[in-house]
Amino acid sequence: MNWFSSMIRCVRNGLLATGMMAFLILSSWPSLAASAKGGTQEPGAEAKVKADDAEGWIARVKEARARGDLEEADRLLLYALEEAEMSYSPLTILQACNGLLEYASARLLTAQGDRVALLAQQTVSSVKDKPLQWNTWINLSGYYLSVYDFPSSREMAYNALFLSESLDDDQSRAYSHLAIGKALEGSNQKIEAFRNYQSAMTISQSLNDRSLIMKCYDYLSRFYNMSKLPAKAIEYKLKEMEWIREQLPVDSMTLAYRMLDLEAISFNAEQKLNIRAMKRIIGYAERHGNEELLNSALALFRSQLIGAGDIATLYSFYHDEHPEYLDALAVQDTLTYLRLRAFFAEHLKDYVEADAYYSRAEVGIRALTNKVMQSHFFMRYAEYLARRERMGEAIEMAGLALAYARSASSLDYALRSFQLLERLSAQGGDYPRAFEYAVSVRELTDSLREIARTEDLLAIEISNAERIREMEEKKEAAEMHRRHNIQYTFIVIAILTLFVVLVMLGSFRVPRWTIQALGFFAFIFLFEFIILIADTEIHHATHGEPWKVMAIKIMLIAILLPLHHWIEKRVVSYLLRRKLVNLQGVSIGRTVAAIWGSIFNHDGDARSHKPRSHENATDDEPLARASDR
């Protein structure tokens, strides 16, 4: 019966285990089903975002952006913000606001930026974490800069600078100067902007911070590009790329961004692009799944072809070579998609479809806040209507372009709008109105010529400031070189003196340990001086790469260490066996005693003013007389 009862217990235990397993599976079935369907849960499935774990969810956002998955990054940022707002913790809310302002895509910032910026400003004073406060002011400055609110951007940047002074942190001070420079540049205060960029560069070079120096190069390159000094812009961009290539392994993604910047400088200066280079950048971005780089490259590529009027090449690129780009554009940037489809419909002479796309794009454009973009669109729309010989509608659209240009205080777009209105009025037979527009064109041309003269003077002033800065840097480098040479000279003299003393001691009667100790220190100074000289050259040759420096130093020490011991042993042994200076019969002790006795006797005579008798003479007297002879 024992075996029967044992079997019953086994069956019972098996049934209990099966039941427990079935219960666990059924209880977890909804989450398994959700994950199988592609996830209707919050971002991250079972590993949910914790708003208070800022490092954790920001790391996941960075990973998503590195993969080029901007949608996933935006979902994580929004979910973190929602969780933070429900926590009512000022610290958590401020961390979530910073994450969104710093890492959100342009689409998410357009939708949520104003609300998040206001929330961050309301919360920042409630948090005692000064580094987080500083980061908030920097992110707010960048956001307001992106929406062309330059006064607010400048105010936030100055708040960051004041806080960095209390933090006494040079790195945050340099980044604050860069933010101030960008805001001032947007306000057309270019000299002040340039001075802030120079301050940031000086701090970064004193810190020898590679990432900060490259950031300064990037900002200076953009500044010169906007100041219509393309040669200097390219110079700083090439410096930045050189530093990127020196870091091993080379960050090919960052290098691709900088190559795109070079093409943007060329486009801004000459309205030309290297089409082959642009297609290489676009292909690289697609292979690596970097949506941000791909969109930036495509936008620049489109601007070049549309500006050149080469719609046929653009249509072939989007329709024949990469139709997936057009489909993605329909989701990511609807307005650009509608304008492209309007261009393509006109190219195919499907004017009904072109009218429909222009009408749909007009509705979206009117809702924007970017007046320059609105003026640009309505000029394009007016040109299309003029080609269709619908002059009344074309003049109406050109008038809207002029109104938006005036609202944006853009003289360039205002001039182009007046020129278009002059041409359309003349084509429509309204010559008095065309004459009025021609007068306005002449006035604006004179104004722009005066501005161009001012910009030329500004360029000269910037070049002079740059030249003065370069001269100061050369002067500082020369002064440092002179100071180092003086120090090297004193070190060499000290080492030579030490060896002369060592050789001299080898000719006197001194304890053996004296020569051995002095020889030990003399050769340490000599070989450390050799390593000191080599160290500078090693760092220059390897550009500070740790593994290269270590490898070269290991090889150098492997040679110098045994050589040091061998030479020290031979020299000290030689000094102990032989006399290099012939001072036989001279004893250090007797010589010192003779000198001391001579001084003592001289002092005694001076005190007594009497000649010494033979009875008072000491044993040292003969030595003193011998010394006198």
C-alpha positions, 0 to 999 in steps of 0.5 A: 500500500505504501507504493500506492499512496506514494503514487497518489501523492505524486499525481496530486502534486503534479495536478497542483503544479499544473493548476498553478502553471495554468493560473500564472499563464492565464493571469499574464495572458492580457500583457502577453497578448498586448505585446504580441500585437505590437504594444498598446501599452506605455513605452517600454512594455514591462520595463516602464518609464519611471519619471523619477529615474531621470538617468534611466529614461534619458538613456533610453531616449538617447538610444532611440535617437541613436537608432534614428527612431524619433517616434519612440524617443518622443513617446518616451519623453511624453510619457515621462512628462505625464508621469512627472506631472502626476507626481507633483514633484518639482524636481521630477517635473523639471527633469522631464521638461529638460529632457523634452526641451533637449531631445524632442523632435521638431514636430513634438517641440512645435506641439508641446514646446510653449507649454513645456517652456512655461512649465519649466520657468514656473518650476525652476525656482522651486528646485535647489539643484543649481546644475539642474537650474543651469541646464534648464536656463540653457535648454530654455534659451535654445528653445526660444532661439528655435522659435525666433524669440531672441529677447527671451533666448538672450534673457535665459542665456544670461540667467545661465551665465549668472548661475554659472558664476555662482557655481564657479564652473568654467565649463558651464560658463563657456556654454553660457557664453555660447548660448548668449552669442547665439541669441545676440547673433539672432538679434543681429548684434554680431560684434557682441555675439562674436565676443561671447564666442571668443570668450567661450573659445578662450575658456575651452582652450584653457580647460583643454576640453576637446568636446567643448573646443569642437562645439566652439568651432561649430558655433564660430563656423555657423557665425561666419557662414551667417556673416557671409564669410564662407572662407572662415566658416569652412576653415573652422568646420575643417578644424572641427572635422580634423579633431573628429578624425583624430579621435579613434575610433572615428565617429562616422555619424558626427563626421557625416553631419559636419560634411552636411554642414560644409555643403550648407556653407557652400549653398549659402555662399554660392547657391550650389551643392555637390550633388554627388556628395549629397547623395552619399550623405543621404545614402549613409543616413538611410543605411544607418537609420538616422532619420534626423540626418536624412531629413536635414540632407533631403531638405538641403537637396530639395532647396538646391533643386527647387532654387535652380528650377530643376523640378525634373531631377527632383521628380526623378529622385522622389518618384523613380529612385526613392518613392519611400522618401515621399511617403515618409514626408507625407507623415513627417512634414505634411506642408512640405509634402503638399508643396512638393506634390504641387511642383510635381503635378505642375511638372506633369501638367496636371494643373487641376491636381496642382491647384488642389495641392496648393490650396491644401498647403495654403490652409496649413501655411496660414496657421504657421507663426513663421512669417518668412516661411509664409512669405516664401510660400505665397511668392511661389504660389503667385509665380505658379498662378502667373504661369497659369496666366491668372494675374488677379489671383497672382497679384493677390498672393504676391500682396500676401507675400509682401505683407508677411515679409513686412511683418517679419521685418525682412527687407530681402523678402520685401524686395523680392515681393515688390519685384514680383508685384512690379512684374505682375502688374506690368504683365496685367497692364496696370502700369501706374501700379507697376510704377509705384512698385518700381519706386518701392523696389528702388528705395528698398534696393538703396536700403539693402545696398546701405545694409550691405555696406554696413555688413562689409564694415561689420565683416572687416571689424570681425576680421580685425577682432579675429586677427587681434585674437590670433596675435594674442594667442601667438604672443601667449604661445611665444611667452610660454615657449620662452618660459619653458626654455628658461626652465629647461636651461636651469634644469640642464645647468642643475644636472650638469652642476650635479655631475660636476659635484659627483666627479669632484667628490670622487676625488676626495676622501668621502664615504662610499655611500655619499658618492653612491647616493649622489650618483643615484639622484644625478642619474634619476634627474638625467633620465627623468629630464629625457622622459620630460623632453620626450613626453611633449613630443609623444603627446603631440605625435599621438594627439593624446590618445591614451593607448598610444601614449602608454605603448610608446612610454612602455617601449621608452622605459623598457630601453631607459630603465636598464640603461639607467641602472647600467650607466649608474653602476659603471660610473659610480664604480669608476669614481670609487676606484679611480681619482679623476682629479689629482688632489693627492695629499689634500684632505677635506678635513684638514683643509676645512680645519686650516681655513677655520683655524685661520679665521679663528686666529684672525678674529682672536688677533683682532680682539686682542691686538697682540701678537700670539706667542709660541706658547699659545700656539695650537697644533693647528698653527703649522697647518694655518701657516702652511695654508697661508704659504 
